[in-house]
Amino acid sequence: MRTDTGFLRNLGMRRSSSDEWRRERLDRGLKVRTEGLYAVSSWREMLYLVGPRAALIVGLLLLPLVAPNLYWQRVLCVAGAYALLAITFDFLANYVGLVCVGGAFMTGVGGYVSGIFTFYLGFPWPVSMLLGTVLGAALVTLLWLPSLPLRGIYFAILTFMFPFLARGIILALDAFGGTLGLGPVAGPDNIWLENYMVIIVMLVAVFGLRRLVGEDTGIMFLGVKDNDVAVQASGISITRVKAKGLFIGALGGCFAGAYIVHLYNFMGTSLFATDFSILPIAATVMGGSGTLAGPMLGALILTPLSELLRGFGQLRVVLYALVLIGFIMFKPEGILNWLTRKYHQFEQWKKV
């Protein structure tokens, strides 16, 4: 009997006879050759390695140019802020072992610190953003320092409550404008500067953190995440390592808050909105957990999609839920992990 291999390849079904077929994945020969020093042996190998990174950089730099109008350029700015929060969540969860659901607290602290320096003290907005990023990250780390011994869901719940706590305090004391907020807060007022500023920060965050996790500091982070008892037995302070990782991660979240304040020229309790905590999680699941660039990609897809559904109000939250459910059930590896596998491997049917 003739074996209809085309039918087997297309449908992935077992033949009715005694023969059995299975699909196997193999690394491309080019991938194997570029895993060592031989990567520099030819232009083809170098292009194979540099190509995806160059495509990411060029694609991000072209985004503002292909935006149809000023409105969507501004949406891209907001998407960049969400992308930084998603990168922060991915870094803390998968490389430090801190499942932080308090992204809204980071944006609020960074935004308020930066806004205070500009609105009350008259600092130039670039200096205020720098101070809001660094001092905001230090304040977040200090406030969460007692909770660092907590792990898993306990740390997640605690960080999730902080935005509500901070917002309640501001409203109860009628501080910093209370419900009305404060404005105008000086900002760049140049859409091209706003676009490319957040894009450059995104690229620095992704490539900088990927380089960091391969260094000694990153190895300590992973050690604490995987086996903190062994790290503690080596004489290393777990709390100090976690605090360092939290501070590094909070830099991205606090910059996002400072950026939003100067983007909209307004500082208010909306900086503690729950969206800043929920959307980064959905973006991480969608883009690919543990990749750093994947959550950024997920945020750049989800934010414009969410903007299209703005007329439906709170139904946007349903979108996040559907994305989480769909990707967890049908594509748990995420978009970037799937693309990476397709790039480095090919599939073929083999008779067992």
Legacy VTK file of the C-alpha trace (Angstrom):
# vtk DataFile Version 3.0
C-alpha trace
ASCII
DATASET POLYDATA
POINTS 352 float
0.000 0.000 0.000
1.293 3.488 -0.915
2.048 5.804 2.013
0.271 9.134 1.496
2.906 11.270 3.269
1.371 14.523 2.026
-1.886 13.696 3.777
0.022 12.863 6.938
1.993 16.102 6.837
-1.071 18.263 6.312
-3.386 16.703 8.854
-0.927 15.227 11.339
-2.972 12.021 11.613
-1.837 8.442 12.001
-2.078 6.169 9.022
-4.574 3.344 9.318
-1.870 0.717 8.656
0.867 -0.440 11.033
3.082 2.541 10.157
3.120 5.423 12.669
4.322 8.951 12.012
5.288 11.726 14.366
6.350 15.320 13.926
9.814 16.192 15.166
11.607 19.520 15.521
15.232 19.909 14.552
17.621 22.821 14.946
18.640 24.446 11.719
22.228 23.828 10.737
22.813 27.565 10.676
21.742 27.811 14.321
24.165 25.087 15.363
27.040 26.761 13.529
26.396 30.132 15.157
26.355 28.929 18.773
30.125 29.283 19.176
33.024 31.273 17.817
32.167 30.088 14.339
29.400 32.695 14.322
31.880 35.168 12.874
33.045 32.856 10.114
30.793 34.359 7.422
28.400 37.186 6.765
25.502 34.744 6.624
26.100 33.561 10.183
26.489 37.101 11.455
23.294 38.171 9.687
21.486 35.188 11.207
22.455 36.378 14.694
22.045 40.112 14.197
18.955 39.952 11.955
16.224 39.572 14.627
17.770 42.251 16.840
18.171 44.637 13.912
14.575 43.966 12.833
13.366 44.819 16.347
15.328 48.078 16.456
14.384 49.190 12.941
10.749 48.232 13.461
10.469 50.290 16.628
12.188 53.282 15.052
9.782 53.175 12.094
6.615 52.996 14.202
6.186 56.770 14.647
6.680 57.265 10.900
3.924 54.832 9.928
1.395 56.147 12.477
-1.478 57.628 10.417
-1.939 60.815 12.464
-1.041 62.677 15.640
-3.645 60.794 17.655
-2.083 57.408 16.960
1.383 58.779 17.571
0.182 59.725 21.036
-1.269 56.209 21.456
2.182 54.879 20.588
3.614 56.979 23.425
1.171 55.419 25.890
1.931 51.967 24.481
5.618 52.599 25.199
4.815 53.377 28.846
2.824 50.140 29.143
5.678 48.286 27.448
8.115 49.488 30.123
5.732 48.258 32.818
5.460 44.888 31.057
9.266 44.604 30.830
9.463 45.428 34.544
6.891 42.763 35.420
8.658 40.145 33.305
12.066 40.941 34.779
10.900 40.843 38.390
8.774 37.712 37.969
11.091 35.569 35.839
14.556 36.731 36.857
14.197 37.934 40.465
11.319 35.748 41.630
9.060 38.657 42.661
5.585 38.446 41.145
4.857 42.172 41.322
1.300 43.221 40.519
1.889 46.776 41.696
2.828 48.409 38.430
0.259 51.135 39.111
2.072 52.022 42.329
5.331 52.476 40.426
3.710 54.758 37.854
2.022 56.753 40.599
5.154 57.245 42.675
7.362 58.057 39.695
4.751 60.404 38.235
4.079 62.282 41.460
7.761 62.672 42.343
8.548 63.999 38.875
5.480 66.244 38.841
6.283 67.711 42.253
9.774 68.699 41.152
8.412 70.437 38.052
5.153 71.934 39.340
6.249 73.074 42.803
10.016 73.493 42.513
10.272 74.640 38.917
12.819 72.022 37.795
13.219 71.481 34.031
11.177 68.501 32.900
14.188 66.341 31.848
15.734 66.757 35.309
12.384 66.059 36.958
11.937 62.869 34.940
15.387 61.672 35.940
14.720 62.444 39.602
11.252 60.908 39.422
12.710 57.721 37.956
15.592 57.269 40.404
14.008 58.680 43.582
10.700 57.022 42.758
12.380 53.623 42.365
14.236 54.162 45.653
10.971 55.065 47.424
9.147 52.043 45.996
11.991 49.768 47.082
12.017 51.295 50.572
8.258 50.927 51.045
8.250 47.325 49.788
11.420 46.356 51.640
9.594 44.770 54.637
7.585 42.585 52.238
10.564 41.106 50.365
10.621 37.912 52.505
7.150 37.147 51.082
6.955 34.989 47.986
4.468 34.087 45.295
0.855 35.101 45.730
1.489 36.845 49.060
3.912 39.348 47.569
1.608 39.791 44.565
-1.427 40.605 46.730
0.539 43.041 48.871
1.898 44.975 45.884
-1.556 45.010 44.276
-3.016 46.806 47.317
-0.469 49.640 47.413
-1.983 51.705 44.537
-5.352 51.723 46.328
-3.642 52.690 49.583
-1.707 55.571 47.994
-4.747 56.850 46.122
-6.863 56.723 49.269
-4.291 58.713 51.245
-4.073 61.422 48.557
-7.842 61.760 48.362
-8.357 61.686 52.136
-5.747 64.380 52.777
-6.659 66.328 49.618
-2.931 66.394 48.865
-1.394 67.442 45.546
-4.682 68.698 44.206
-6.738 65.764 45.496
-9.324 64.564 43.014
-8.635 67.462 40.638
-4.912 66.827 40.359
-2.343 69.395 39.307
-1.575 71.012 35.992
-0.260 72.141 33.709
2.985 70.249 34.269
5.683 71.209 31.772
6.647 68.576 29.194
8.411 68.153 25.856
5.450 69.325 23.697
7.047 67.718 20.640
5.452 64.509 19.433
8.614 63.246 17.746
10.652 63.756 20.896
7.931 62.057 22.947
7.843 59.073 20.574
11.545 58.463 20.227
12.322 59.141 23.871
10.171 56.243 25.048
11.343 54.013 22.163
15.002 54.545 23.062
14.278 53.862 26.730
12.468 50.640 25.753
15.440 49.450 23.721
17.883 50.325 26.507
15.681 48.464 29.001
15.391 45.304 26.894
19.021 44.998 25.809
20.376 46.296 29.122
18.410 43.811 31.199
19.261 40.938 28.849
22.920 41.794 29.292
22.467 42.123 33.063
20.910 38.681 33.519
23.992 37.120 31.926
26.363 38.831 34.362
27.170 37.861 37.955
24.362 40.049 39.299
21.827 38.357 37.065
23.075 34.928 38.118
22.491 35.920 41.758
18.964 37.028 40.869
18.248 33.672 39.247
19.809 31.845 42.181
17.511 33.617 44.624
14.540 32.868 42.388
15.331 29.162 41.987
16.885 28.233 45.340
17.145 31.016 47.886
18.197 28.572 50.621
21.360 27.648 48.715
22.116 31.329 48.110
21.642 32.125 51.777
23.899 29.210 52.724
26.608 30.823 50.577
26.612 33.871 52.852
24.698 36.148 50.453
21.887 38.317 51.808
18.696 37.347 49.992
16.948 40.550 51.023
19.767 42.669 49.620
19.717 40.810 46.306
15.932 41.127 46.033
16.080 44.820 46.950
18.647 45.402 44.217
16.490 43.580 41.676
13.382 45.450 42.791
15.140 48.794 42.453
16.382 47.954 38.936
12.913 46.826 37.896
11.178 49.800 39.497
13.296 52.180 37.416
11.291 51.205 34.347
7.919 51.516 36.078
8.739 54.874 37.659
10.055 56.243 34.356
6.742 55.216 32.773
4.871 57.242 35.401
7.109 60.288 35.042
6.820 60.053 31.258
3.002 59.944 31.387
2.848 63.024 33.656
4.956 65.105 31.274
3.245 63.589 28.243
-0.222 64.731 29.347
1.039 67.752 31.323
-1.112 66.601 34.236
-0.545 64.860 37.574
-3.472 63.117 39.266
-4.701 59.951 40.960
-5.321 58.391 37.536
-1.636 57.439 37.702
-2.689 54.712 40.148
-5.256 53.256 37.716
-5.635 49.476 37.776
-4.872 49.284 34.051
-1.221 49.949 34.857
-1.200 46.699 36.858
-3.402 44.510 34.656
-2.321 45.267 31.089
1.407 44.485 31.690
0.434 40.992 32.874
-1.713 40.388 29.796
1.070 41.762 27.573
3.618 39.426 29.183
1.435 36.370 28.658
0.668 37.407 25.096
4.207 38.360 24.086
6.083 35.560 25.825
7.063 35.304 29.453
10.759 35.361 30.285
11.874 37.014 27.043
11.795 40.723 28.051
11.223 41.720 24.412
8.042 39.617 24.257
6.135 41.653 26.873
7.148 44.809 25.027
5.719 43.354 21.819
2.534 42.339 23.643
2.043 45.845 25.044
2.561 47.422 21.613
-0.232 45.188 20.286
-2.652 45.341 23.205
-2.574 49.099 23.818
-3.738 50.184 20.318
-6.297 47.366 20.392
-7.538 48.606 23.759
-7.736 52.133 22.349
-9.949 50.904 19.533
-12.335 49.545 22.184
-12.346 52.725 24.273
-15.983 53.338 23.366
-16.967 50.128 25.161
-15.739 51.425 28.536
-14.948 48.750 31.095
-15.439 46.044 28.500
-11.780 46.639 27.715
-11.022 44.580 30.819
-12.857 41.723 29.109
-10.287 41.995 26.309
-7.433 41.510 28.775
-9.208 38.514 30.294
-9.853 36.928 26.894
-6.228 37.447 25.876
-5.004 35.802 29.067
-7.413 32.880 28.746
-6.773 32.367 25.038
-2.990 32.453 25.203
-2.779 30.366 28.388
-4.991 27.677 26.863
-3.883 27.653 23.220
-0.497 29.396 22.994
1.073 29.414 26.481
4.562 30.052 25.101
3.592 33.494 23.780
4.195 35.168 20.437
7.935 35.791 20.720
8.787 32.294 21.978
6.774 30.843 19.101
8.538 33.080 16.565
11.930 32.229 18.055
11.229 28.516 17.767
10.126 28.904 14.152
13.251 30.925 13.405
15.708 28.445 14.909
13.997 25.138 14.108
12.180 23.353 11.338
9.623 20.554 11.556
9.390 17.339 9.639
7.335 14.165 9.738
9.219 11.006 10.603
8.072 7.409 10.534
8.547 5.676 13.887
LINES 1 353
352 0 1 2 3 4 5 6 7 8 9 10 11 12 13 14 15 16 17 18 19 20 21 22 23 24 25 26 27 28 29 30 31 32 33 34 35 36 37 38 39 40 41 42 43 44 45 46 47 48 49 50 51 52 53 54 55 56 57 58 59 60 61 62 63 64 65 66 67 68 69 70 71 72 73 74 75 76 77 78 79 80 81 82 83 84 85 86 87 88 89 90 91 92 93 94 95 96 97 98 99 100 101 102 103 104 105 106 107 108 109 110 111 112 113 114 115 116 117 118 119 120 121 122 123 124 125 126 127 128 129 130 131 132 133 134 135 136 137 138 139 140 141 142 143 144 145 146 147 148 149 150 151 152 153 154 155 156 157 158 159 160 161 162 163 164 165 166 167 168 169 170 171 172 173 174 175 176 177 178 179 180 181 182 183 184 185 186 187 188 189 190 191 192 193 194 195 196 197 198 199 200 201 202 203 204 205 206 207 208 209 210 211 212 213 214 215 216 217 218 219 220 221 222 223 224 225 226 227 228 229 230 231 232 233 234 235 236 237 238 239 240 241 242 243 244 245 246 247 248 249 250 251 252 253 254 255 256 257 258 259 260 261 262 263 264 265 266 267 268 269 270 271 272 273 274 275 276 277 278 279 280 281 282 283 284 285 286 287 288 289 290 291 292 293 294 295 296 297 298 299 300 301 302 303 304 305 306 307 308 309 310 311 312 313 314 315 316 317 318 319 320 321 322 323 324 325 326 327 328 329 330 331 332 333 334 335 336 337 338 339 340 341 342 343 344 345 346 347 348 349 350 351
